[in-house]
């Protein structure tokens, strides 16, 4: 497994296909980290759509989306499933953040979270508006996740730094 990017350095850029549920429509497009400059970005890597812990995690982030938006931050979920799977997942649970498809796990490898057997480790990376990695948490087992409150607390520190 490749090492995780270092805090204080520019986060690895990527472009991934994805989509976001907006009312009845699931709007598909490519997402590029460099294109989000000027805003904080929360990258939430998760092992799989429609699994118990992942569903709980992404539902909590989706229901707390306004708190992230108040801090001028976007939340992007990233997993190895394709965009069709993400659309089904978003519709089933009313997820309101973009879900990105890292089907070849190239982005997961760049962030040091690709894992044999499970595919991707549960991890969160907070990217500052300047593209610099400001905070990260990579789970060893992935049975728990970082709460929306913990992430917004960390983001608040980034915005006030």
N, C-alpha and C positions, 0 to 999 in steps of 0.2 A: 504494500500500500504506500502510495506517495505521501510525503509529509504535507501537513496542513499549511496553508499560507500563514505568514508571520504577521502579527499585529503591527500596525504602523506602516505597512507597505501597501502599495496599490493592489487591490484584489484582482485575481485573474479574470480577464474579460471573457465573455462567452456570448453566443447567440443561440437561443433554443426556441423551438416552436412551442406554442402554448395557447391558452385561451382563458377568458374570464366570463363568468356568468353575469349578464346585465339584463335583468328582467327575464324575459322569455328566451333571449338570444344568448348563445355561447359564442362570443366574438373571438375568432382565431387570428393570431398574428405571430410574428417572431418577436422575441424579447431579447434585447441586448443590454448587458450591464452598463456599458459605456454610455448608452442612450439615456440612462436614468440619472446621469450626473446632475448635481444640483439638489437632489433629494437623497435622503437616507433610504437604503434598501435592506430589508430583512430577507435573507435567503434561508428558507426552511427546507432542508433536505429531509426526505422521509422515505422509508422503504417501500410503501405500497398503498395504492388506492384501496378503499373499502376494507382496511384491516382495522382492528379494534383501537389500538393506540393511535395510529395515524389519523383515523376519523375523529377521535376525541381531540387530538392536537389541532388539526386544521379547523374543526368546528369552533374551538376556543379562540383561535386567531381571527376567524371570520366574524364571530360575534363581537369581538373587541376591536374590529377594524377602525372604528371612529377614533379610538385612543391613539392608534398608529398614525392616522391621518392628521390628527391635531399636532403631532410631532413632525409633520411633513415627511412621513415615511411610507414606503410601499412595502407590502409583504408578498413575496413570491414563493409558492410551494414548488419544490423540484423533486421528481422521482423518475425511475426508469420506465414507467408505463407510458404508452402513447397518448396523443391528444384525445383520441376517441374515448379511452378509458377515463381520462381526466374530465371530459365533458359529462360522462355518466356519473362520476363521483361528485362533481360539483352540483349537478341537478338533483341527485339523491339527497344531498345534505345542505343545499342552499349555500354553498361556499362562494364567497364574494371576492376572493383574491385570485390573481392569475395563478394557474397551475401549468408548470412547464415540463416538457417531456425530454428527459435526458436518456433516451433509449440506448445509446451506446456507452453511457456512463462516463463519457469524456470529461464533462464538467465535474462530476463527482470525483474523478481521478485528480483533476486540477486542484480540487479543494481537499484532497486527502481523505475522502469519505467513502470511496468505493470499497466494498468489502466482499470477499468470497462467501458464497452461500446465501447471504441475505441481500446482496446487490449493493445496497447503500446504507451507511450508518445514519442514524438520526442525528442531525447536526443543525446548528443555527449560526449564521454569520451576519454580523451587523456591519454594513458598509456605509461610511460617511458620505456626505454630499460631494466630497472631493474624490471619491472612488477608493479611499483608503480603508482597509480592514481595521475596525475599531474594537470589536469584541467577538468572541466565538465560544461555542460550547459544542463539543463532539462527544456523544454518548458512547460508552463502552458497550452496554447491552441494549439500549434503546427501548426499555420497557417504560420509561418515563420521558417527559419532555419539559422544556423550559416554558413556563407560563407566560401568557400575554403580559401580565403585570411585571414580571421580571424583565421581559424584553423592552417594555415601554420605559421602565426605570433606567435601563442601560442606555436606551435611545435619548432619554432626557439628558443624561450626562454628556452624550456626544453633542447634542444641540447646544448645550450650555458651555462647552469647552472652548 
